[in-house]
Amino acid sequence: MAPRPEGARLAAVAAVLRTGASDAPLSLLFIKRAEVPHDPWSGHMAFPGGRHEPADPTLEATAVRETREELGLDLSAGTVLGALDDLAPVSAHLPRIVVRPFVVVVPPPPPLVPSHEVADTFWEPVDRLRHPAARAEHVVRAGERSARFPAYRVGPHLVWGMTERILRQLLSLFDDLDAPSRVPP
């Protein structure tokens, strides 16, 4: 685990890959978070997950519990492939939190049942996310100032911020799989 800054809470998310769907051989699940006052990630595109609770024996258990609570999706029918690198927000204006993403592969699940925390769900084909046309830029404006962030298009939405960083890390693993093996002569 990456060093935990003083006072930072721990959290975990699940990057859920669905196999065997008719629309794409491999799709990735995104949620659109519900609009909630005073939530810095309100309305953002994300992966299911949340804060580690004392009753969670591990961060993997946190990702599994949060996915079940948010979507009614039981990840025990799938396979946890492993964890990606821990991440923290880069803005000092966001809560001090360290997030561990877990990659999970599931067979086609039953319909998702979003909780009040989730406004919508999206299964996006991994091949579409890997295509250069999926890349975008998100501009955040605050008064006279603006900042640009790398993003991905998912349906009518943009994935940016920590979720974009997790997605970029995950997609790089697919790039590594596609690279020809470099066996010395």
N, C-alpha and C positions, 0 to 999 in steps of 0.2 A: 504494500500500500504506500502511496505517496505520503510525504510528511503532512501531518494534520496541523494547520495553523491554529494557534491558541484560540480557543472558544468556538472553533468550527464544529458544526454538526455533521454527522454522516448521513448519507442517503444512497439509494441504489435505484437503478432503472433497468428495465428489460427491453433489449432490442430483439423483438420477436419476429423470427423469420417463419413464414408459412410455406410448406411444401405441397405439391400436388394439386394446386388450384387450377381450374380450367383457364383462367385469364392470364396466368403467368406461371412459369415453373417455380419461381421463388419470389415471394413478396415480403415486404417489411411493414410492420404495423406502426402507425403513428396515431397519436391522439391530439385533438385540439382541446386544450384546457378550457374549462368554463370560465366565464368572466366573473371575477370575484374582487370586490373592493380591497385595496391594500395588499394584494398578492402581486409581487413584482413580475411573475410569469403568467399572469391572468390573460387568457385568450391565446397564449402561444401554442405553437405546435411542439409536441414533445413525445417522449417515450413514456409508457406507463411506469410509475414508480413513485417513490417518496422517501420521507425521512425514516431513518432507522429508529426503532422503538426498543426499549429495554427487553421486551419479551422476545425479540427476534434473536435467535442464536447466532446468526451470521448476516452479512450484507446480502448474500444470495437469498436467504430467507426473507429479507426485507423486500427485494424485488418481486419474489413470488407472491408474498402477502399483498403488496400494493397492487399488483396486476389483477389479482383475484378481486380485491375490493373495488378497484376502479372499473373493471370490465367484465367481471364474472368469468374470467378466463383462468382455468387451472393449468398452470405450467407443468404440473407433474406428468401430464400426458406427453410432454416433449422431452428434449435433451438439452441440458445446459452445456454449451460448447466451451464456455470459459468467460473470463472477465477481460474487458478492455482496460486501458489506462484510466486511473482516477483523474477527475477533472474538478476544477473549482471555478467559480465566476471570476472574470478578469476585472470587473468593475467593483470599486470599493463601495458603490451605492447598493449593491446586492447583499443578501444575507451571507454570512460566513458559513459555507457548506462545502463538503467534499463529496462528490458523486462517483460511485463505482457502477459502470454499465456492465451488464451481463448479456451475453448473446445466447438466445434460446431458439431452438428449431422445434416447431410443432407441426403435426399433421393438420389438415384443414379443420379448424375448430368449429364448434357450434356457433350460432350467432352470438356476437358480443352483446353484453347487457351493460351499457355505460351507466355509471353512478352519477350523482349530482356534480361530481368534480370534472366530468368529461362532457364537452359539448358535442363532439363528433369523433368518428374513427375513420381511418384511411388505411387500406392495404395498397402499397405502392410497389410495382415490380422493381426488383433490384436492377435489372437490365436498364430500365428507364432512368433510375437514379444515377447509374454509371455513365449514361450518355452525356456528352458535353452540353446538350440543350437543357439539361436539368439544372445546370449551374446558374445562379442569379446573384443579385446584390440586394441587400436590405438596407434602406436608409432610415436612420432614426433622427428625428428633428426635435430639438428642444430650444424653443425661442429662435434666436438667430443662428444657432449652431446646428451642425448636422454631423453624423458619423456614418460611415459605410461599413457594412459587415458582409462577409461571404455568406451565401445562402444556397438552398436547393429548392426547386419547385416541387411541391407535392399537391396535386390537384390544383385548386385555386389559391393555395396558401404557400407561404415561404417558411422554410425551416432555417433558423439562424441561431446564433448564440451557442450555448453549451450543447444543444441538440445537434446543431450543424457540426460542431467539433467531434461529437461522438459518431455521427454519421460518416464524416470524412475518414475517421480512424477505421470504422468498420469496412467502408468501401475500399480502403487501401489494402485490406486483407484479400479482397477479390482480385485486385490488381496483381498482388503477389502470386496468387494462384495461376493467373493468366500468363505470367512472365515465363519465357522459355527457360528450362533449367540450364544452368551454366556449369556444365561438367568440363573440367579441364581436359585438353587433348592428351 
